[in-house]
Structures are given as structure tokens and as C-alpha cells.
Amino acid sequence: MQLMLNGEIKNISATTLDDLVIELKLEQRTIAIELNNAVVPRSEYHSTNLQKNDKLEIVHMIGGG
């Protein structure tokens, strides 16, 4: 399926946000995902289905001190 991911068109096989996190090998607790201009709570990743042409923005949190 084709999605817009952080401004780039990507072909992915994931069907949910949980699957996408696994496919992209991301650390779930250090990211935030926006799907079609709405931030999705981590607790909803498993039940949030992806559709062709969805627009996703994934942001990595970076700690510092």
C-alpha cells in the first residue's frame, strides 16, 4: 500500500499503526505519530487501520539535559 510518510511516498505492507512501527523498526515509546493531521494515542496504534494514501508524520523524541 502507498502512503505519504514524513513527506515522502512509501510502499508499506503494514495494515495498522502497530504493524507500521514494527515494519519500520521504530521504538514505540520514543515516537509520536500523526495520521491525517491528528495525533494518534499510543494506546490506539493496534486498532488504527491504515488506508491507501494516508498522510503520516512520525516524530522521534530526543532527550537531553
SEDO-462804 format. One line per field, with one value per residue (C-alpha): residue number from 0; x, y, z negated; residue in one letter. Coordinates in nm, 3 decimals. Layout:
N
lumkol	[NUM,...]
x	[X,...]
y	[Y,...]
z	[Z,...]
kolvex	[a,...]
This chain:
65
lumkol	[0,1,2,3,4,5,6,7,8,9,10,11,12,13,14,15,16,17,18,19,20,21,22,23,24,25,26,27,28,29,30,31,32,33,34,35,36,37,38,39,40,41,42,43,44,45,46,47,48,49,50,51,52,53,54,55,56,57,58,59,60,61,62,63,64]
x	[0.000,0.121,0.133,0.282,0.532,0.711,0.662,0.777,0.569,0.640,0.514,0.444,0.280,0.155,-0.220,-0.222,-0.002,0.130,0.234,0.396,0.605,0.729,0.789,0.993,1.176,1.086,1.098,0.732,0.796,1.017,0.787,0.464,0.251,0.020,-0.225,-0.408,-0.340,-0.448,-0.211,-0.291,-0.250,-0.011,-0.293,-0.476,-0.191,-0.315,-0.668,-0.581,-0.603,-0.402,-0.555,-0.405,-0.286,-0.294,-0.063,0.163,0.415,0.639,0.837,1.119,1.154,1.507,1.602,1.875,1.997]
y	[0.000,0.350,0.618,0.963,0.922,1.234,1.398,1.101,0.843,0.497,0.149,-0.049,-0.379,-0.274,-0.255,-0.088,0.167,-0.112,-0.308,0.004,0.062,-0.298,-0.278,0.041,-0.099,0.201,0.222,0.285,0.476,0.737,0.836,1.021,0.953,1.194,1.036,1.267,1.572,1.409,1.274,0.910,0.799,0.505,0.305,0.317,0.206,-0.155,-0.055,0.224,0.090,0.237,0.317,0.388,0.750,0.819,1.101,1.013,1.217,1.030,1.234,1.091,1.227,1.314,1.365,1.593,1.768]
z	[0.000,0.075,-0.197,-0.242,-0.526,-0.651,-0.314,-0.104,0.080,-0.067,0.014,-0.301,-0.389,-0.736,-0.790,-1.136,-1.310,-1.536,-1.225,-1.079,-1.392,-1.366,-0.989,-1.026,-1.332,-1.548,-1.927,-2.013,-2.336,-2.166,-1.879,-1.817,-1.511,-1.336,-1.093,-0.852,-1.074,-1.403,-1.669,-1.749,-2.113,-2.155,-2.312,-1.977,-1.747,-1.744,-1.640,-1.395,-1.042,-0.758,-0.421,-0.081,-0.051,-0.427,-0.533,-0.827,-1.020,-1.264,-1.514,-1.727,-2.081,-2.184,-2.549,-2.665,-2.965]
kolvex	[m,q,l,m,l,n,g,e,i,k,n,i,s,a,t,t,l,d,d,l,v,i,e,l,k,l,e,q,r,t,i,a,i,e,l,n,n,a,v,v,p,r,s,e,y,h,s,t,n,l,q,k,n,d,k,l,e,i,v,h,m,i,g,g,g]
